[in-house]
Amino acid sequence: MSSYFDKAQGEIKDDFSRIEEVEKTVIRDVSLVTGDREFPDDLRKEIQGLISVWRYDSPKGREESDMLRLSWLIVELHEKFHQVAMRKIKTRFGRFSNNPDNDLFQREESLKDKA
């Protein structure tokens, strides 16, 4: 399991009132990763679709998350990023993983090396 998504979900379980704040951070990180030129278009579209349907400020997202007392968006993104990792997509900075934070770090480090 990806500690990135588990950590985010844990923050919500500890204080459900923070769900929108935590999701906002996850959406930012995921969007930065999926916006990379080497990220597969099909997965990018699927992930952006998940964000629009399941974020807490959408009717479906709020209903599901309130019922489960966790972020359904993060559940869905966690599953999708496992698919990303299973594809073993090689990039200029390594491979995409199931951890958006790690992917962003690797990309930034590779840019530093080239500067």
Buried (B, 14 or more C-beta within 10 A) or exposed (E): EBEBBEEBBEBBEEEBEEBBEBBBEBBEBBBBBBEBEEBBEEBBEBBBEBBEBBBBEBEEBBEBBEEEEBBBBBBBBBEBBBEBBEEEBEBEBBEBBBBBBBBBEBBEEEEEEEE
